[in-house]
Each structure stands twice: as C-alpha cells, then as structure tokens.
Amino acid sequence: MIRALGAVLNAWRRLRFRLWVIELRLRLHRAGARLELDAPHGATLDSRPVVRAFPLGTGSGVFSLRIGPEVKLGHRVTIEIWAGGDNRLAIGRRSLIEDSVRLILRSGTIEMGEFCNLRDGAWLKSDGELILGDNVQVSQQDALHCDRRLELKDWVGLAERVTVLDSDHSFDGSDVHFRDQPLKVAPTTLGR
C-alpha cells in the first residue's frame, strides 16, 4: 500500500513538472524566445514557479534551463527572463529554492552548484555571470546583483538581509542624481 502511494505521488510530481515546462515554453514563445531544457529528473515543485518573459535583451533568444536531480522549489518562486537575450539557469543536484525567491535573468547566467540553499525571499539578478559554488547558502531577504561577474565559492554562507553586487553608481557630491552617475563595475568573488 505504501509503495503504491509512493508511486502515485512520484507520478503526480513528474506530471506537475511536465505541465509547468509546457507553460514555460508557451510563455517564452509568446515573448519570442525558446527553451533548451536539460532536466531528466524534473524537480519537486511546492507550487508552479511564476514565469515572466519580457521582450527585452539582445542575443539569440534562448533560455537554457538545467536542473540536477533531487531539486526542490518552494511556493511563489518567480523567474523573470529578458526573452531576447541569451539566458542560462543551472540548478545543481539537491539544491533547494525556498518560498518567494526571485531569479532575474537579463541576458545573463545564474549557476548554482550542488546542495545550494536559497532561503525565503532571496533575490538573484544577473546581467552577466552569477555563480554559486557547492553548499552555498543565501539567506532570507538577501540580494545578489551581477552586472558582469559575481561568484560565491564553495561553502559561502550569507546572513539575513545582505546585499552583494559587482557594480555601483558613484556619487561625486554634485546635483547629478546618483542613477545618472557613471556605473563602476568590478568582478567580485567571495572565497570559500
């Protein structure tokens, strides 16, 4: 009886993931992009991730999604994609993306190693290469923003409400608004 129930539950999980992939393909297609999927094991979804595809970005319009085995996504996960760009999201084996996490790909890459944990309300935005090594923990309400390259090596853990970025607008003391000041960008790495 327990085995039969487990088999039914696994079949439901596979079907739920496949239905979400169909929805993802349709949303991307409407925005002028296409999906390249490498997820032979699927993923466990607490609820369907929300996908927003905007007709922005430059590139070939390909969203590459790779999901390793035993990946779990929580409730209200949001994936925002600039559909005109080249975007890549790779989630490593046994990684956990908890509730209300936002993954924003603006012609960029977000690559997570194995056993990563994105806690509730974390926010990752990539215009370049945002790389998380193995066993990285991004805590509640953290924000990672990558303009060119941001890397957190293996075993990095961030406390709650931390922001890490590889770019910043300068401020020269003039009346020019900070948004209109030059953007300073430098590759940023947090070591093991």
C-alpha positions as CSV (number, residue, x, y, z in Angstrom):
1,M,0.0,0.0,0.0
2,I,2.8,2.5,0.9
3,R,4.7,1.6,-2.2
4,A,1.6,2.2,-4.4
5,L,1.0,5.5,-2.7
6,G,4.6,6.5,-3.2
7,A,4.4,5.5,-6.9
8,V,1.3,7.7,-7.4
9,L,2.9,10.6,-5.6
10,N,6.0,10.3,-7.9
11,A,3.9,10.1,-11.0
12,W,2.0,13.3,-9.8
13,R,5.3,15.1,-9.3
14,R,6.5,14.2,-12.7
15,L,3.3,15.3,-14.3
16,R,3.2,18.6,-12.4
17,F,6.7,19.4,-13.6
18,R,5.9,18.5,-17.2
19,L,2.8,20.7,-17.2
20,W,4.9,23.6,-15.8
21,V,7.5,23.1,-18.6
22,I,4.7,23.3,-21.2
23,E,3.6,26.6,-19.6
24,L,7.2,27.8,-19.6
25,R,7.7,27.0,-23.3
26,L,4.4,28.9,-24.2
27,R,5.3,32.0,-22.2
28,L,8.8,32.1,-23.7
29,H,7.4,31.5,-27.2
30,R,4.9,34.4,-26.8
31,A,7.9,36.7,-25.9
32,G,10.0,35.5,-28.9
33,A,12.3,33.0,-27.0
34,R,12.7,29.3,-26.9
35,L,13.6,26.9,-24.2
36,E,16.6,24.4,-24.1
37,L,15.8,22.1,-21.2
38,D,18.1,19.6,-19.5
39,A,16.1,18.2,-16.6
40,P,15.9,14.4,-16.9
41,H,14.9,14.1,-13.2
42,G,12.4,17.0,-13.2
43,A,12.1,18.9,-9.9
44,T,9.8,18.8,-6.9
45,L,7.5,21.9,-7.0
46,D,5.6,23.1,-4.0
47,S,3.7,25.3,-6.5
48,R,4.3,26.2,-10.1
49,P,7.0,28.8,-10.4
50,V,5.8,32.1,-11.9
51,V,7.5,32.9,-15.2
52,R,7.6,36.4,-16.6
53,A,9.2,36.8,-20.0
54,F,9.8,40.3,-21.3
55,P,10.6,41.1,-25.0
56,L,13.9,42.7,-24.0
57,G,17.6,41.9,-24.3
58,T,20.0,41.1,-27.1
59,G,21.1,37.7,-28.3
60,S,19.6,34.6,-29.8
61,G,16.5,34.4,-27.5
62,V,17.4,31.1,-25.9
63,F,16.6,30.3,-22.3
64,S,18.8,27.3,-21.2
65,L,17.5,25.6,-18.1
66,R,19.4,22.8,-16.4
67,I,18.1,21.1,-13.3
68,G,20.0,18.4,-11.4
69,P,18.5,15.5,-9.5
70,E,16.6,16.0,-6.3
71,V,16.0,19.7,-6.7
72,K,13.1,21.3,-4.8
73,L,11.4,24.6,-5.5
74,G,9.1,26.2,-2.9
75,H,6.0,28.3,-3.1
76,R,5.8,31.5,-5.2
77,V,9.2,31.2,-6.8
78,T,9.4,33.7,-9.6
79,I,11.7,33.5,-12.7
80,E,11.9,36.7,-14.8
81,I,13.6,36.5,-18.2
82,W,14.6,39.0,-20.8
83,A,13.4,36.8,-23.7
84,G,15.5,38.5,-26.4
85,G,18.8,37.7,-24.7
86,D,20.8,34.6,-24.0
87,N,19.9,33.3,-20.5
88,R,21.0,30.3,-18.6
89,L,19.7,29.0,-15.3
90,A,21.5,25.9,-13.8
91,I,20.4,24.4,-10.5
92,G,22.8,21.8,-9.1
93,R,21.9,18.5,-7.5
94,R,19.9,18.5,-4.2
95,S,19.6,22.3,-4.2
96,L,16.7,23.9,-2.5
97,I,15.0,27.1,-3.6
98,E,12.6,28.2,-0.8
99,D,9.5,30.3,-0.9
100,S,9.2,33.7,-2.6
101,V,12.6,33.6,-4.2
102,R,13.1,35.8,-7.4
103,L,15.5,34.7,-10.1
104,I,16.0,37.6,-12.6
105,L,17.9,36.8,-15.9
106,R,18.6,39.9,-18.0
107,S,20.6,38.3,-20.8
108,G,22.7,36.6,-18.0
109,T,23.5,33.4,-16.2
110,I,22.7,32.1,-12.7
111,E,24.6,28.9,-12.0
112,M,24.1,27.1,-8.7
113,G,26.4,24.2,-7.6
114,E,25.3,21.2,-5.6
115,F,23.5,21.5,-2.3
116,C,22.8,25.2,-2.6
117,N,20.0,26.8,-0.5
118,L,18.2,30.0,-1.5
119,R,16.2,30.9,1.6
120,D,12.8,32.7,1.7
121,G,12.6,36.0,-0.2
122,A,16.2,35.8,-1.7
123,W,16.6,37.8,-4.8
124,L,19.2,37.0,-7.5
125,K,19.6,39.2,-10.6
126,S,22.1,38.6,-13.4
127,D,23.1,40.7,-16.4
128,G,26.3,38.7,-16.5
129,E,27.6,35.6,-14.7
130,L,26.3,34.9,-11.2
131,I,28.0,31.8,-10.0
132,L,27.3,29.9,-6.7
133,G,29.6,27.1,-5.7
134,D,28.6,23.9,-3.9
135,N,27.0,24.2,-0.4
136,V,26.3,27.9,-0.7
137,Q,23.6,29.4,1.5
138,V,21.8,32.6,0.5
139,S,19.7,33.6,3.5
140,Q,16.3,35.3,3.9
141,Q,15.8,38.6,2.1
142,D,19.4,38.6,0.6
143,A,20.0,40.3,-2.7
144,L,22.7,39.3,-5.2
145,H,23.1,41.6,-8.3
146,C,25.6,40.8,-11.1
147,D,26.3,43.3,-13.8
148,R,29.4,41.3,-15.2
149,R,30.6,38.6,-12.8
150,L,29.7,37.8,-9.2
151,E,31.0,34.5,-7.7
152,L,30.4,32.9,-4.3
153,K,32.8,30.0,-3.9
154,D,32.0,26.7,-2.2
155,W,30.7,26.8,1.4
156,V,29.9,30.6,1.4
157,G,27.0,31.5,3.7
158,L,25.4,34.9,3.9
159,A,23.5,36.2,6.9
160,E,19.9,37.6,6.5
161,R,19.3,40.8,4.6
162,V,22.7,41.0,2.9
163,T,23.3,42.6,-0.5
164,V,26.3,41.6,-2.6
165,L,26.9,43.2,-6.0
166,D,29.7,43.8,-8.6
167,S,28.7,47.3,-9.6
168,D,27.7,50.6,-8.0
169,H,26.9,54.1,-9.2
170,S,29.4,56.7,-8.0
171,F,28.5,59.8,-6.2
172,D,30.6,62.9,-6.7
173,G,28.8,65.4,-4.5
174,S,27.2,67.3,-7.4
175,D,23.5,67.8,-8.0
176,V,23.6,65.0,-10.6
177,H,21.3,62.2,-9.4
178,F,23.2,59.0,-8.4
179,R,21.4,57.0,-11.1
180,D,22.9,59.3,-13.7
181,Q,26.4,59.0,-12.4
182,P,28.8,56.5,-14.1
183,L,28.5,52.9,-13.2
184,K,31.6,51.3,-11.6
185,V,31.9,47.6,-12.3
186,A,34.5,45.1,-11.0
187,P,34.3,41.3,-10.9
188,T,33.5,40.3,-7.3
189,T,34.4,37.0,-5.6
190,L,33.6,35.8,-2.1
191,G,36.1,33.0,-1.3
192,R,35.5,29.7,0.4
